[in-house]
Amino acid sequence: MRALVDRSVFASSILLVFSTFVFAQQTGTIRGTVTDSFGAVVPDATVEVIKNSPRAMRAGLRKVGRSNFEGQYEVPDLPSGTYTVSARWFGMVFEKQNVRVGPSSTVNLDVGLSYEANCSSKSSDEYLSNRDRAEILNQVLARFLSHPGYRDLIDPRGYVIVSNANIDPAWISSTSNVRLQFLKPSEIQQKADGGADFEYVSIGKWTSGMGCAVISASDVWAAGKHSELIHMSGGGLYFMFTKQQGKWVGELLGEWVV
């Protein structure tokens, strides 16, 4: 009788191992990198993966992963099917993407920032004139550089490096007692490669609608080719501006700190 029991236990163990192996072979993995609107990696973001089928929704087939220090995430053990992948981080909403996962497959999917505001459903600056953008940008820089979390961007001489991506330096009128040094992204990288890592200000892509606009300012690290760091965000602010009585008035939508 004992031998029969032992054999039964052994057989059950073999079946369990085999079933686990088969399940692993039938599932796939989604992995990638989470970045913000200017390409800096986003650590500690929550990545949500939901299977696209009514049955899967009722069964609660939803998995959550988290990005590491380098912005990389991985969600394993996903049954074959189509999934919606999205991410959130400190009030920021990232673009949703659909992806197909097959058995024993690994899908590489990078998730980028697509901050959604009620004023617009499209990322565009077609509603803004250069005068509008100048008025908004001067307010954004003034509020960003006066924020306690980003004052260390100002060097002892009173200079701040600003990337000219997404902006025209001619839009800037004054920034109190701060001197701005505008550099192209390629010049920023050259400066980092030729010296030490440094922080600079980056302005995100404009999102606008009729009478409103969303814009971000971020503290970004420039890492040189010999650096142990990676190109990453040091935090930032998101604003929504609405036009009131002919003037642009800004409201702080969100803040993230790394």
C-alpha positions in Angstrom: 0.0 0.0 0.0 2.8 2.4 0.9 4.6 1.7 -2.4 1.4 2.5 -4.2 1.1 5.8 -2.4 4.7 6.6 -3.0 4.3 6.0 -6.7 1.1 8.1 -6.8 2.9 11.0 -5.1 5.9 10.6 -7.5 3.5 10.6 -10.5 1.7 13.7 -9.2 5.0 15.5 -8.8 6.1 14.6 -12.3 2.8 15.8 -13.7 3.1 19.1 -11.8 6.6 19.7 -13.1 5.5 18.8 -16.6 2.4 21.1 -16.4 4.6 24.0 -15.1 7.0 23.4 -18.0 4.2 23.3 -20.6 2.6 26.5 -19.1 6.0 28.3 -19.3 6.4 27.3 -22.9 2.9 28.5 -23.8 3.3 32.0 -22.2 5.2 35.1 -23.3 6.8 38.2 -21.9 6.5 41.9 -22.6 9.6 44.0 -21.7 10.9 47.4 -22.6 11.9 50.9 -21.4 9.7 53.7 -20.0 10.7 57.1 -21.1 9.4 60.6 -20.7 8.5 63.1 -23.5 12.1 64.0 -24.1 13.6 60.5 -24.1 14.9 60.4 -20.5 14.3 57.0 -18.8 11.6 56.9 -16.0 12.4 54.6 -13.0 9.8 53.2 -10.7 6.9 53.6 -13.1 4.0 51.2 -12.8 3.3 49.3 -16.0 -0.1 47.7 -16.4 -0.8 44.9 -18.9 -4.4 43.9 -19.6 -5.6 41.2 -22.0 -8.0 42.4 -24.6 -11.0 40.1 -24.4 -14.3 40.2 -22.4 -13.5 36.8 -20.9 -10.1 37.9 -19.8 -11.5 41.1 -18.2 -14.0 39.1 -16.2 -11.3 36.7 -15.1 -9.2 39.7 -14.0 -6.3 38.9 -16.4 -4.3 42.0 -15.4 -0.6 42.1 -14.6 1.5 44.9 -13.2 5.2 45.5 -13.5 7.5 48.2 -12.4 10.4 49.9 -14.1 13.9 49.6 -12.5 16.5 52.3 -12.1 17.3 52.2 -15.8 13.6 52.6 -16.8 13.4 48.9 -17.9 10.4 46.8 -17.1 9.4 43.1 -17.7 6.0 41.4 -17.3 6.3 37.6 -17.8 4.0 34.6 -17.8 1.4 36.1 -20.2 -0.9 33.7 -22.0 -1.1 34.1 -25.8 -3.3 37.0 -26.9 -3.5 40.7 -27.5 -2.7 43.1 -24.6 -3.1 46.8 -23.8 0.1 48.2 -22.2 0.0 51.4 -20.3 2.1 53.1 -17.5 1.7 55.7 -14.8 4.2 57.6 -12.7 3.5 60.4 -10.2 0.5 61.7 -12.0 1.9 61.3 -15.4 -0.1 59.2 -17.9 1.8 57.3 -20.6 0.5 56.3 -24.0 -1.5 53.1 -24.3 -0.3 50.5 -26.8 -1.7 47.2 -28.1 0.6 44.3 -28.6 0.3 40.7 -29.6 2.0 38.1 -27.4 2.6 34.6 -28.8 3.7 31.4 -27.0 7.3 31.3 -25.9 7.8 34.8 -27.2 9.3 38.0 -25.9 7.9 41.3 -27.1 10.0 44.4 -26.8 7.8 47.4 -26.2 9.0 50.8 -25.1 6.4 53.1 -23.4 6.6 56.8 -23.9 5.0 59.7 -22.1 1.7 61.1 -23.5 0.4 63.4 -20.9 -3.3 63.8 -21.5 -5.1 67.0 -20.5 -8.8 67.7 -20.9 -8.0 70.7 -23.1 -6.8 68.5 -26.1 -6.8 65.0 -27.4 -3.9 65.6 -29.8 -0.2 66.5 -29.3 0.3 69.5 -31.4 1.2 73.2 -31.3 -0.9 74.2 -34.3 -3.2 76.3 -32.1 -0.4 78.4 -30.7 1.3 81.4 -32.2 4.9 82.2 -31.5 3.7 85.0 -29.3 1.5 82.5 -27.3 4.4 80.1 -26.9 6.7 82.9 -25.8 4.3 84.1 -23.1 3.7 80.5 -21.8 7.4 79.5 -21.9 8.6 82.6 -20.0 6.2 81.7 -17.2 7.2 78.0 -17.2 10.9 78.8 -16.9 10.4 81.4 -14.2 8.3 79.0 -12.1 10.5 76.0 -12.7 13.8 77.8 -11.9 12.3 79.3 -8.7 11.1 75.9 -7.5 13.1 74.7 -4.5 13.7 71.4 -6.1 15.5 72.8 -9.1 17.5 75.8 -7.9 20.6 73.7 -7.9 20.4 73.7 -11.7 21.8 77.3 -11.5 25.6 77.2 -11.3 27.6 79.6 -9.1 27.9 82.1 -11.9 24.1 82.2 -12.3 24.0 80.2 -15.6 21.6 77.5 -16.5 21.9 75.2 -19.5 18.7 74.8 -21.5 18.1 72.5 -24.4 16.7 74.3 -27.4 14.6 71.2 -28.5 10.9 72.1 -28.8 11.6 75.8 -28.3 13.1 78.9 -29.9 15.5 80.9 -27.7 14.1 84.0 -29.3 10.9 83.4 -27.3 12.7 84.0 -24.0 12.5 87.6 -22.8 14.0 87.5 -19.2 14.5 85.0 -16.4 15.1 87.3 -13.4 18.8 87.0 -12.4 19.4 83.8 -14.2 21.4 83.6 -17.4 20.4 80.9 -19.9 22.8 79.1 -22.1 20.9 77.4 -25.0 22.4 74.3 -26.5 21.3 71.9 -29.2 20.9 68.2 -28.0 24.0 67.3 -30.0 26.0 70.1 -28.3 24.7 68.9 -24.9 26.0 65.4 -25.6 29.3 66.7 -26.8 29.8 68.8 -23.7 29.1 65.8 -21.5 31.4 63.6 -23.5 34.2 66.1 -23.2 33.8 66.6 -19.4 31.7 65.6 -16.4 28.1 64.7 -16.3 25.8 67.7 -15.7 22.1 68.7 -15.4 20.2 70.9 -17.8 16.6 72.0 -18.4 14.5 70.4 -21.1 11.1 71.5 -22.3 8.7 68.8 -23.4 6.6 68.7 -26.5 3.7 71.0 -26.7 0.1 69.8 -26.4 -2.5 72.4 -27.2 -6.2 72.9 -28.0 -8.4 75.9 -28.5 -7.5 78.3 -25.7 -5.4 75.9 -23.7 -1.9 74.2 -23.7 0.0 71.7 -21.7 3.8 71.9 -21.3 6.5 70.4 -19.1 9.9 71.5 -17.8 12.3 68.9 -16.6 15.7 68.5 -14.9 17.6 66.0 -17.1 21.1 64.5 -16.6 23.5 64.6 -19.6 25.7 61.5 -19.3 29.1 61.4 -21.1 30.4 58.5 -23.0 32.7 57.5 -20.2 30.0 58.0 -17.5 28.6 55.4 -15.2 25.3 57.2 -15.3 22.6 56.8 -17.9 20.7 59.6 -19.6 17.8 60.1 -17.2 15.3 62.5 -15.7 15.9 64.2 -12.4 12.3 65.3 -12.0 10.1 68.0 -13.4 6.8 70.0 -13.5 3.7 69.8 -15.7 1.6 72.9 -16.4 -1.7 73.5 -18.1 -2.3 77.0 -19.4 -5.7 78.5 -20.3 -6.3 81.8 -22.0 -8.3 84.1 -19.7 -9.2 87.6 -20.7 -6.5 87.6 -23.3 -3.7 86.3 -21.1 -2.2 82.9 -20.5 -2.7 81.7 -16.9 -0.8 78.5 -15.8 -1.9 75.8 -13.3 0.5 73.2 -12.0 -0.8 69.8 -13.1 1.7 67.5 -11.6 5.3 67.1 -10.3 7.6 64.2 -10.2 10.9 63.9 -8.4 13.5 61.2 -8.8 
